[in-house]
């Protein structure tokens, strides 16, 4: 697997419980090799014409390009938000053994 096949996906969630449920599910189903839960973020955004200021939890998901669409579908299915964040970012450089581990855990 090359770095260009790796993806890091950003998913904001309302709380740790939701982040844990999504993270555990996508790792268990081999849609992701790893999910990091980062509590304590604050999101400021516009929703339905109002500026919102919300405490959220960020879920960082490591996956492969081949698994992104299946991961997206599963995250959207599990997520409580009407419009969940799902941003897949290409990885331009990575440690080769880590990439091998990612590939092995998303097959």
Backbone atoms as SQL, in Angstrom:
CREATE TABLE atoms (id INTEGER PRIMARY KEY, chain TEXT, resi INTEGER, resn TEXT, atom TEXT, x REAL, y REAL, z REAL);
INSERT INTO atoms VALUES
  (1, 'A', 1, 'UNK', 'N', 0.853, -1.179, 0.000),
  (2, 'A', 1, 'UNK', 'CA', 0.000, 0.000, 0.000),
  (3, 'A', 1, 'UNK', 'C', 0.893, 1.233, 0.000),
  (4, 'A', 2, 'UNK', 'N', 0.559, 2.196, -0.811),
  (5, 'A', 2, 'UNK', 'CA', 1.323, 3.445, -0.824),
  (6, 'A', 2, 'UNK', 'C', 0.593, 4.499, -0.005),
  (7, 'A', 3, 'UNK', 'N', 1.300, 5.562, 0.341),
  (8, 'A', 3, 'UNK', 'CA', 0.686, 6.651, 1.106),
  (9, 'A', 3, 'UNK', 'C', -0.512, 7.223, 0.380),
  (10, 'A', 4, 'UNK', 'N', -0.479, 7.223, -0.941),
  (11, 'A', 4, 'UNK', 'CA', -1.594, 7.801, -1.698),
  (12, 'A', 4, 'UNK', 'C', -2.867, 6.977, -1.587),
  (13, 'A', 5, 'UNK', 'N', -2.771, 5.753, -1.076),
  (14, 'A', 5, 'UNK', 'CA', -3.952, 4.917, -0.858),
  (15, 'A', 5, 'UNK', 'C', -4.547, 5.102, 0.542),
  (16, 'A', 6, 'UNK', 'N', -3.826, 5.778, 1.418),
  (17, 'A', 6, 'UNK', 'CA', -4.277, 5.969, 2.796),
  (18, 'A', 6, 'UNK', 'C', -5.184, 7.197, 2.891),
  (19, 'A', 7, 'UNK', 'N', -6.147, 7.126, 3.795),
  (20, 'A', 7, 'UNK', 'CA', -7.062, 8.233, 4.040),
  (21, 'A', 7, 'UNK', 'C', -7.236, 8.433, 5.537),
  (22, 'A', 8, 'UNK', 'N', -7.341, 9.695, 5.931),
  (23, 'A', 8, 'UNK', 'CA', -7.730, 10.056, 7.286),
  (24, 'A', 8, 'UNK', 'C', -9.078, 10.740, 7.157),
  (25, 'A', 9, 'UNK', 'N', -10.057, 10.267, 7.899),
  (26, 'A', 9, 'UNK', 'CA', -11.417, 10.778, 7.805),
  (27, 'A', 9, 'UNK', 'C', -11.782, 11.499, 9.100),
  (28, 'A', 10, 'UNK', 'N', -12.297, 12.708, 8.960),
  (29, 'A', 10, 'UNK', 'CA', -12.763, 13.505, 10.088),
  (30, 'A', 10, 'UNK', 'C', -14.278, 13.334, 10.224),
  (31, 'A', 11, 'UNK', 'N', -14.722, 12.985, 11.431),
  (32, 'A', 11, 'UNK', 'CA', -16.147, 12.853, 11.728),
  (33, 'A', 11, 'UNK', 'C', -16.391, 13.508, 13.086),
  (34, 'A', 12, 'UNK', 'N', -17.174, 14.583, 13.136),
  (35, 'A', 12, 'UNK', 'CA', -17.533, 15.148, 14.431),
  (36, 'A', 12, 'UNK', 'C', -18.771, 14.441, 14.943),
  (37, 'A', 13, 'UNK', 'N', -18.823, 14.259, 16.255),
  (38, 'A', 13, 'UNK', 'CA', -19.939, 13.575, 16.894),
  (39, 'A', 13, 'UNK', 'C', -20.408, 14.401, 18.091),
  (40, 'A', 14, 'UNK', 'N', -21.634, 14.164, 18.563),
  (41, 'A', 14, 'UNK', 'CA', -22.145, 14.968, 19.669),
  (42, 'A', 14, 'UNK', 'C', -21.524, 14.635, 21.027),
  (43, 'A', 15, 'UNK', 'N', -21.011, 13.405, 21.174),
  (44, 'A', 15, 'UNK', 'CA', -20.452, 13.016, 22.475),
  (45, 'A', 15, 'UNK', 'C', -19.560, 11.778, 22.322),
  (46, 'A', 16, 'UNK', 'N', -18.911, 11.419, 23.414),
  (47, 'A', 16, 'UNK', 'CA', -17.985, 10.286, 23.416),
  (48, 'A', 16, 'UNK', 'C', -18.713, 8.968, 23.150),
  (49, 'A', 17, 'UNK', 'N', -19.911, 8.821, 23.642),
  (50, 'A', 17, 'UNK', 'CA', -20.664, 7.572, 23.455),
  (51, 'A', 17, 'UNK', 'C', -20.886, 7.302, 21.965),
  (52, 'A', 18, 'UNK', 'N', -21.302, 8.322, 21.233),
  (53, 'A', 18, 'UNK', 'CA', -21.527, 8.161, 19.790),
  (54, 'A', 18, 'UNK', 'C', -20.202, 7.901, 19.082),
  (55, 'A', 19, 'UNK', 'N', -19.156, 8.641, 19.445),
  (56, 'A', 19, 'UNK', 'CA', -17.842, 8.447, 18.827),
  (57, 'A', 19, 'UNK', 'C', -17.337, 7.021, 19.062),
  (58, 'A', 20, 'UNK', 'N', -17.493, 6.525, 20.285),
  (59, 'A', 20, 'UNK', 'CA', -17.059, 5.158, 20.597),
  (60, 'A', 20, 'UNK', 'C', -17.854, 4.132, 19.788),
  (61, 'A', 21, 'UNK', 'N', -19.159, 4.332, 19.697),
  (62, 'A', 21, 'UNK', 'CA', -20.009, 3.379, 18.964),
  (63, 'A', 21, 'UNK', 'C', -19.629, 3.330, 17.491),
  (64, 'A', 22, 'UNK', 'N', -19.463, 4.483, 16.885),
  (65, 'A', 22, 'UNK', 'CA', -19.081, 4.526, 15.467),
  (66, 'A', 22, 'UNK', 'C', -17.677, 3.974, 15.281),
  (67, 'A', 23, 'UNK', 'N', -16.741, 4.417, 16.102),
  (68, 'A', 23, 'UNK', 'CA', -15.356, 3.960, 15.986),
  (69, 'A', 23, 'UNK', 'C', -15.217, 2.460, 16.133),
  (70, 'A', 24, 'UNK', 'N', -15.851, 1.913, 17.161),
  (71, 'A', 24, 'UNK', 'CA', -15.786, 0.469, 17.390),
  (72, 'A', 24, 'UNK', 'C', -16.412, -0.314, 16.237),
  (73, 'A', 25, 'UNK', 'N', -17.531, 0.173, 15.749),
  (74, 'A', 25, 'UNK', 'CA', -18.227, -0.518, 14.665),
  (75, 'A', 25, 'UNK', 'C', -17.395, -0.550, 13.394),
  (76, 'A', 26, 'UNK', 'N', -16.842, 0.595, 12.998),
  (77, 'A', 26, 'UNK', 'CA', -16.109, 0.618, 11.725),
  (78, 'A', 26, 'UNK', 'C', -14.797, -0.150, 11.797),
  (79, 'A', 27, 'UNK', 'N', -14.178, -0.194, 12.979),
  (80, 'A', 27, 'UNK', 'CA', -12.972, -1.023, 13.137),
  (81, 'A', 27, 'UNK', 'C', -13.360, -2.496, 13.152),
  (82, 'A', 28, 'UNK', 'N', -14.409, -2.836, 13.886),
  (83, 'A', 28, 'UNK', 'CA', -14.871, -4.223, 13.955),
  (84, 'A', 28, 'UNK', 'C', -15.253, -4.765, 12.582),
  (85, 'A', 29, 'UNK', 'N', -15.816, -3.914, 11.734),
  (86, 'A', 29, 'UNK', 'CA', -16.252, -4.332, 10.398),
  (87, 'A', 29, 'UNK', 'C', -15.157, -4.174, 9.338),
  (88, 'A', 30, 'UNK', 'N', -13.925, -3.912, 9.758),
  (89, 'A', 30, 'UNK', 'CA', -12.765, -3.760, 8.868),
  (90, 'A', 30, 'UNK', 'C', -12.922, -2.630, 7.851),
  (91, 'A', 31, 'UNK', 'N', -13.745, -1.649, 8.184),
  (92, 'A', 31, 'UNK', 'CA', -13.868, -0.469, 7.329),
  (93, 'A', 31, 'UNK', 'C', -12.778, 0.541, 7.655),
  (94, 'A', 32, 'UNK', 'N', -12.164, 0.373, 8.816),
  (95, 'A', 32, 'UNK', 'CA', -11.088, 1.253, 9.271),
  (96, 'A', 32, 'UNK', 'C', -10.091, 0.437, 10.070),
  (97, 'A', 33, 'UNK', 'N', -8.842, 0.875, 10.030),
  (98, 'A', 33, 'UNK', 'CA', -7.805, 0.216, 10.819),
  (99, 'A', 33, 'UNK', 'C', -7.767, 0.776, 12.239),
  (100, 'A', 34, 'UNK', 'N', -8.162, 2.038, 12.382),
  (101, 'A', 34, 'UNK', 'CA', -8.041, 2.726, 13.661),
  (102, 'A', 34, 'UNK', 'C', -9.028, 3.877, 13.719),
  (103, 'A', 35, 'UNK', 'N', -9.522, 4.156, 14.901),
  (104, 'A', 35, 'UNK', 'CA', -10.361, 5.331, 15.125),
  (105, 'A', 35, 'UNK', 'C', -9.882, 6.005, 16.405),
  (106, 'A', 36, 'UNK', 'N', -9.481, 7.256, 16.294),
  (107, 'A', 36, 'UNK', 'CA', -9.049, 8.033, 17.453),
  (108, 'A', 36, 'UNK', 'C', -10.196, 8.933, 17.902),
  (109, 'A', 37, 'UNK', 'N', -10.417, 8.984, 19.200),
  (110, 'A', 37, 'UNK', 'CA', -11.475, 9.819, 19.770),
  (111, 'A', 37, 'UNK', 'C', -10.825, 10.991, 20.481),
  (112, 'A', 38, 'UNK', 'N', -11.166, 12.193, 20.020),
  (113, 'A', 38, 'UNK', 'CA', -10.604, 13.409, 20.591),
  (114, 'A', 38, 'UNK', 'C', -11.732, 14.227, 21.220),
  (115, 'A', 39, 'UNK', 'N', -11.951, 14.063, 22.528),
  (116, 'A', 39, 'UNK', 'CA', -13.013, 14.828, 23.180),
  (117, 'A', 39, 'UNK', 'C', -12.588, 16.281, 23.378),
  (118, 'A', 40, 'UNK', 'N', -13.556, 17.092, 23.700),
  (119, 'A', 40, 'UNK', 'CA', -13.257, 18.465, 24.098),
  (120, 'A', 40, 'UNK', 'C', -13.066, 19.448, 22.969),
  (121, 'A', 41, 'UNK', 'N', -13.583, 19.165, 21.780),
  (122, 'A', 41, 'UNK', 'CA', -13.475, 20.165, 20.730),
  (123, 'A', 41, 'UNK', 'C', -14.698, 21.070, 20.791),
  (124, 'A', 42, 'UNK', 'N', -14.563, 22.209, 20.204),
  (125, 'A', 42, 'UNK', 'CA', -15.657, 23.186, 20.147),
  (126, 'A', 42, 'UNK', 'C', -15.854, 23.551, 18.687),
  (127, 'A', 43, 'UNK', 'N', -17.076, 23.433, 18.213),
  (128, 'A', 43, 'UNK', 'CA', -17.379, 23.728, 16.817),
  (129, 'A', 43, 'UNK', 'C', -18.279, 24.962, 16.738),
  (130, 'A', 44, 'UNK', 'N', -17.884, 25.886, 15.885),
  (131, 'A', 44, 'UNK', 'CA', -18.678, 27.070, 15.613),
  (132, 'A', 44, 'UNK', 'C', -19.033, 27.004, 14.138),
  (133, 'A', 45, 'UNK', 'N', -20.339, 27.005, 13.849),
  (134, 'A', 45, 'UNK', 'CA', -20.794, 26.791, 12.477),
  (135, 'A', 45, 'UNK', 'C', -22.180, 27.399, 12.298),
  (136, 'A', 46, 'UNK', 'N', -22.578, 27.535, 11.054),
  (137, 'A', 46, 'UNK', 'CA', -23.917, 28.027, 10.755),
  (138, 'A', 46, 'UNK', 'C', -24.821, 26.826, 10.455),
  (139, 'A', 47, 'UNK', 'N', -25.987, 26.798, 11.106),
  (140, 'A', 47, 'UNK', 'CA', -26.952, 25.738, 10.868),
  (141, 'A', 47, 'UNK', 'C', -28.345, 26.344, 10.865),
  (142, 'A', 48, 'UNK', 'N', -29.052, 26.137, 9.775),
  (143, 'A', 48, 'UNK', 'CA', -30.411, 26.637, 9.605),
  (144, 'A', 48, 'UNK', 'C', -30.520, 28.123, 9.934),
  (145, 'A', 49, 'UNK', 'N', -29.540, 28.890, 9.445),
  (146, 'A', 49, 'UNK', 'CA', -29.569, 30.336, 9.568),
  (147, 'A', 49, 'UNK', 'C', -29.043, 30.906, 10.864),
  (148, 'A', 50, 'UNK', 'N', -28.658, 30.070, 11.807),
  (149, 'A', 50, 'UNK', 'CA', -28.146, 30.559, 13.090),
  (150, 'A', 50, 'UNK', 'C', -26.699, 30.107, 13.285),
  (151, 'A', 51, 'UNK', 'N', -25.928, 30.927, 13.985),
  (152, 'A', 51, 'UNK', 'CA', -24.564, 30.546, 14.345),
  (153, 'A', 51, 'UNK', 'C', -24.645, 29.675, 15.595),
  (154, 'A', 52, 'UNK', 'N', -24.101, 28.485, 15.493),
  (155, 'A', 52, 'UNK', 'CA', -24.081, 27.531, 16.604),
  (156, 'A', 52, 'UNK', 'C', -22.684, 27.485, 17.209),
  (157, 'A', 53, 'UNK', 'N', -22.615, 27.210, 18.486),
  (158, 'A', 53, 'UNK', 'CA', -21.356, 27.063, 19.217),
  (159, 'A', 53, 'UNK', 'C', -21.545, 25.838, 20.102),
  (160, 'A', 54, 'UNK', 'N', -20.965, 24.709, 19.683),
  (161, 'A', 54, 'UNK', 'CA', -21.311, 23.417, 20.272),
  (162, 'A', 54, 'UNK', 'C', -20.075, 22.639, 20.711),
  (163, 'A', 55, 'UNK', 'N', -20.174, 22.013, 21.880),
  (164, 'A', 55, 'UNK', 'CA', -19.150, 21.062, 22.313),
  (165, 'A', 55, 'UNK', 'C', -19.364, 19.775, 21.529),
  (166, 'A', 56, 'UNK', 'N', -18.296, 19.246, 20.947),
  (167, 'A', 56, 'UNK', 'CA', -18.388, 18.015, 20.186),
  (168, 'A', 56, 'UNK', 'C', -17.161, 17.151, 20.471),
  (169, 'A', 57, 'UNK', 'N', -17.159, 15.974, 19.879),
  (170, 'A', 57, 'UNK', 'CA', -16.043, 15.029, 19.953),
  (171, 'A', 57, 'UNK', 'C', -15.631, 14.729, 18.525),
  (172, 'A', 58, 'UNK', 'N', -14.325, 14.780, 18.264),
  (173, 'A', 58, 'UNK', 'CA', -13.823, 14.489, 16.926),
  (174, 'A', 58, 'UNK', 'C', -13.369, 13.037, 16.848),
  (175, 'A', 59, 'UNK', 'N', -13.814, 12.373, 15.812),
  (176, 'A', 59, 'UNK', 'CA', -13.403, 11.006, 15.530),
  (177, 'A', 59, 'UNK', 'C', -12.507, 11.062, 14.300),
  (178, 'A', 60, 'UNK', 'N', -11.255, 10.639, 14.444),
  (179, 'A', 60, 'UNK', 'CA', -10.323, 10.542, 13.319),
  (180, 'A', 60, 'UNK', 'C', -10.226, 9.072, 12.948),
  (181, 'A', 61, 'UNK', 'N', -10.551, 8.770, 11.711),
  (182, 'A', 61, 'UNK', 'CA', -10.603, 7.384, 11.269),
  (183, 'A', 61, 'UNK', 'C', -9.543, 7.161, 10.193),
  (184, 'A', 62, 'UNK', 'N', -8.744, 6.104, 10.350),
  (185, 'A', 62, 'UNK', 'CA', -7.716, 5.762, 9.373),
  (186, 'A', 62, 'UNK', 'C', -8.210, 4.598, 8.533),
  (187, 'A', 63, 'UNK', 'N', -8.194, 4.796, 7.215),
  (188, 'A', 63, 'UNK', 'CA', -8.692, 3.771, 6.310),
  (189, 'A', 63, 'UNK', 'C', -7.935, 3.830, 4.991),
  (190, 'A', 64, 'UNK', 'N', -8.399, 3.056, 4.030),
  (191, 'A', 64, 'UNK', 'CA', -7.791, 3.044, 2.703),
  (192, 'A', 64, 'UNK', 'C', -8.758, 3.657, 1.695),
  (193, 'A', 65, 'UNK', 'N', -8.214, 4.062, 0.558),
  (194, 'A', 65, 'UNK', 'CA', -9.049, 4.640, -0.502),
  (195, 'A', 65, 'UNK', 'C', -10.147, 3.663, -0.912),
  (196, 'A', 66, 'UNK', 'N', -9.815, 2.388, -0.947),
  (197, 'A', 66, 'UNK', 'CA', -10.777, 1.373, -1.371),
  (198, 'A', 66, 'UNK', 'C', -11.953, 1.234, -0.405),
  (199, 'A', 67, 'UNK', 'N', -11.780, 1.631, 0.852),
  (200, 'A', 67, 'UNK', 'CA', -12.823, 1.457, 1.865),
  (201, 'A', 67, 'UNK', 'C', -13.610, 2.739, 2.158),
  (202, 'A', 68, 'UNK', 'N', -13.218, 3.857, 1.556),
  (203, 'A', 68, 'UNK', 'CA', -13.838, 5.140, 1.897),
  (204, 'A', 68, 'UNK', 'C', -15.349, 5.150, 1.667),
  (205, 'A', 69, 'UNK', 'N', -15.809, 4.673, 0.529),
  (206, 'A', 69, 'UNK', 'CA', -17.246, 4.750, 0.243),
  (207, 'A', 69, 'UNK', 'C', -18.063, 3.864, 1.180),
  (208, 'A', 70, 'UNK', 'N', -17.584, 2.670, 1.483),
  (209, 'A', 70, 'UNK', 'CA', -18.280, 1.794, 2.428),
  (210, 'A', 70, 'UNK', 'C', -18.252, 2.404, 3.830),
  (211, 'A', 71, 'UNK', 'N', -17.126, 3.006, 4.192),
  (212, 'A', 71, 'UNK', 'CA', -17.013, 3.680, 5.484),
  (213, 'A', 71, 'UNK', 'C', -17.990, 4.845, 5.562),
  (214, 'A', 72, 'UNK', 'N', -18.059, 5.648, 4.505),
  (215, 'A', 72, 'UNK', 'CA', -18.981, 6.784, 4.476),
  (216, 'A', 72, 'UNK', 'C', -20.426, 6.313, 4.697),
  (217, 'A', 73, 'UNK', 'N', -20.833, 5.294, 3.979),
  (218, 'A', 73, 'UNK', 'CA', -22.201, 4.780, 4.109),
  (219, 'A', 73, 'UNK', 'C', -22.482, 4.317, 5.535),
  (220, 'A', 74, 'UNK', 'N', -21.527, 3.634, 6.136),
  (221, 'A', 74, 'UNK', 'CA', -21.731, 3.107, 7.495),
  (222, 'A', 74, 'UNK', 'C', -21.767, 4.221, 8.526),
  (223, 'A', 75, 'UNK', 'N', -20.867, 5.197, 8.395),
  (224, 'A', 75, 'UNK', 'CA', -20.857, 6.332, 9.329),
  (225, 'A', 75, 'UNK', 'C', -22.185, 7.077, 9.249),
  (226, 'A', 76, 'UNK', 'N', -22.648, 7.354, 8.056),
  (227, 'A', 76, 'UNK', 'CA', -23.911, 8.071, 7.889),
  (228, 'A', 76, 'UNK', 'C', -25.069, 7.267, 8.485),
  (229, 'A', 77, 'UNK', 'N', -25.041, 5.962, 8.315),
  (230, 'A', 77, 'UNK', 'CA', -26.080, 5.096, 8.879),
  (231, 'A', 77, 'UNK', 'C', -26.090, 5.145, 10.407),
  (232, 'A', 78, 'UNK', 'N', -24.905, 5.191, 11.013),
  (233, 'A', 78, 'UNK', 'CA', -24.784, 5.150, 12.476),
  (234, 'A', 78, 'UNK', 'C', -24.902, 6.511, 13.146),
  (235, 'A', 79, 'UNK', 'N', -24.728, 7.575, 12.399),
  (236, 'A', 79, 'UNK', 'CA', -24.606, 8.919, 12.963),
  (237, 'A', 79, 'UNK', 'C', -25.963, 9.547, 13.255),
  (238, 'A', 80, 'UNK', 'N', -26.102, 10.227, 14.404),
  (239, 'A', 80, 'UNK', 'CA', -27.386, 10.840, 14.737),
  (240, 'A', 80, 'UNK', 'C', -27.651, 12.185, 14.048),
  (241, 'A', 81, 'UNK', 'N', -26.623, 12.840, 13.508),
  (242, 'A', 81, 'UNK', 'CA', -26.827, 14.146, 12.884),
  (243, 'A', 81, 'UNK', 'C', -27.558, 14.016, 11.556),
  (244, 'A', 82, 'UNK', 'N', -28.338, 15.009, 11.238),
  (245, 'A', 82, 'UNK', 'CA', -29.020, 15.068, 9.944),
  (246, 'A', 82, 'UNK', 'C', -28.009, 15.172, 8.803),
  (247, 'A', 83, 'UNK', 'N', -26.947, 15.947, 9.038),
  (248, 'A', 83, 'UNK', 'CA', -25.878, 16.116, 8.044),
  (249, 'A', 83, 'UNK', 'C', -24.540, 15.896, 8.754),
  (250, 'A', 84, 'UNK', 'N', -24.116, 14.645, 8.900),
  (251, 'A', 84, 'UNK', 'CA', -22.849, 14.395, 9.593),
  (252, 'A', 84, 'UNK', 'C', -21.639, 14.830, 8.765),
  (253, 'A', 85, 'UNK', 'N', -20.631, 15.273, 9.471),
  (254, 'A', 85, 'UNK', 'CA', -19.363, 15.582, 8.815),
  (255, 'A', 85, 'UNK', 'C', -18.687, 14.272, 8.425),
  (256, 'A', 86, 'UNK', 'N', -18.205, 14.216, 7.202),
  (257, 'A', 86, 'UNK', 'CA', -17.394, 13.092, 6.726),
  (258, 'A', 86, 'UNK', 'C', -16.426, 13.689, 5.720),
  (259, 'A', 87, 'UNK', 'N', -15.215, 13.945, 6.153),
  (260, 'A', 87, 'UNK', 'CA', -14.191, 14.541, 5.291),
  (261, 'A', 87, 'UNK', 'C', -13.022, 13.578, 5.186),
  (262, 'A', 88, 'UNK', 'N', -12.834, 12.991, 4.018),
  (263, 'A', 88, 'UNK', 'CA', -11.721, 12.072, 3.789),
  (264, 'A', 88, 'UNK', 'C', -10.568, 12.855, 3.179),
  (265, 'A', 89, 'UNK', 'N', -9.423, 12.792, 3.830),
  (266, 'A', 89, 'UNK', 'CA', -8.245, 13.542, 3.414),
  (267, 'A', 89, 'UNK', 'C', -7.183, 12.562, 2.917),
  (268, 'A', 90, 'UNK', 'N', -6.637, 12.847, 1.744),
  (269, 'A', 90, 'UNK', 'CA', -5.559, 12.023, 1.199),
  (270, 'A', 90, 'UNK', 'C', -4.301, 12.172, 2.051),
  (271, 'A', 91, 'UNK', 'N', -3.551, 11.099, 2.164),
  (272, 'A', 91, 'UNK', 'CA', -2.280, 11.100, 2.890),
  (273, 'A', 91, 'UNK', 'C', -1.164, 11.109, 1.857),
  (274, 'A', 92, 'UNK', 'N', -0.293, 12.096, 1.932),
  (275, 'A', 92, 'UNK', 'CA', 0.775, 12.196, 0.940),
  (276, 'A', 92, 'UNK', 'C', 2.069, 11.519, 1.388),
  (277, 'A', 93, 'UNK', 'N', 2.222, 11.315, 2.690),
  (278, 'A', 93, 'UNK', 'CA', 3.433, 10.689, 3.205),
  (279, 'A', 93, 'UNK', 'C', 3.080, 9.937, 4.486),
  (280, 'A', 94, 'UNK', 'N', 3.666, 8.751, 4.651),
  (281, 'A', 94, 'UNK', 'CA', 3.389, 7.951, 5.844),
  (282, 'A', 94, 'UNK', 'C', 4.492, 6.924, 6.042),
  (283, 'A', 95, 'UNK', 'N', 4.561, 6.388, 7.233),
  (284, 'A', 95, 'UNK', 'CA', 5.518, 5.339, 7.590),
  (285, 'A', 95, 'UNK', 'C', 5.059, 4.030, 6.954),
  (286, 'A', 96, 'UNK', 'N', 5.897, 3.421, 6.124),
  (287, 'A', 96, 'UNK', 'CA', 5.522, 2.231, 5.351),
  (288, 'A', 96, 'UNK', 'C', 4.971, 1.093, 6.218),
  (289, 'A', 97, 'UNK', 'N', 5.596, 0.754, 7.348),
  (290, 'A', 97, 'UNK', 'CA', 5.031, -0.320, 8.170),
  (291, 'A', 97, 'UNK', 'C', 3.625, 0.010, 8.698),
  (292, 'A', 98, 'UNK', 'N', 3.363, 1.288, 8.975),
  (293, 'A', 98, 'UNK', 'CA', 2.019, 1.687, 9.409),
  (294, 'A', 98, 'UNK', 'C', 1.019, 1.490, 8.274),
  (295, 'A', 99, 'UNK', 'N', 1.421, 1.839, 7.069),
  (296, 'A', 99, 'UNK', 'CA', 0.553, 1.638, 5.906),
  (297, 'A', 99, 'UNK', 'C', 0.247, 0.160, 5.701),
  (298, 'A', 100, 'UNK', 'N', 1.257, -0.681, 5.892),
  (299, 'A', 100, 'UNK', 'CA', 1.041, -2.129, 5.777),
  (300, 'A', 100, 'UNK', 'C', 0.032, -2.603, 6.820),
  (301, 'A', 101, 'UNK', 'N', 0.184, -2.105, 8.041),
  (302, 'A', 101, 'UNK', 'CA', -0.744, -2.464, 9.108),
  (303, 'A', 101, 'UNK', 'C', -2.167, -2.003, 8.776),
  (304, 'A', 102, 'UNK', 'N', -2.309, -0.779, 8.235),
  (305, 'A', 102, 'UNK', 'CA', -3.620, -0.278, 7.839),
  (306, 'A', 102, 'UNK', 'C', -4.259, -1.199, 6.796),
  (307, 'A', 103, 'UNK', 'N', -3.473, -1.555, 5.777),
  (308, 'A', 103, 'UNK', 'CA', -3.987, -2.420, 4.730),
  (309, 'A', 103, 'UNK', 'C', -4.446, -3.757, 5.296),
  (310, 'A', 104, 'UNK', 'N', -3.629, -4.364, 6.137),
  (311, 'A', 104, 'UNK', 'CA', -3.961, -5.662, 6.724),
  (312, 'A', 104, 'UNK', 'C', -5.242, -5.604, 7.540),
  (313, 'A', 105, 'UNK', 'N', -5.524, -4.458, 8.147),
  (314, 'A', 105, 'UNK', 'CA', -6.673, -4.345, 9.040),
  (315, 'A', 105, 'UNK', 'C', -7.914, -3.738, 8.388),
  (316, 'A', 106, 'UNK', 'N', -7.869, -3.556, 7.088),
  (317, 'A', 106, 'UNK', 'CA', -9.046, -3.070, 6.368),
  (318, 'A', 106, 'UNK', 'C', -9.434, -4.023, 5.232),
  (319, 'A', 107, 'UNK', 'N', -8.870, -5.206, 5.248),
  (320, 'A', 107, 'UNK', 'CA', -9.199, -6.195, 4.198),
  (321, 'A', 107, 'UNK', 'C', -10.345, -7.067, 4.618);
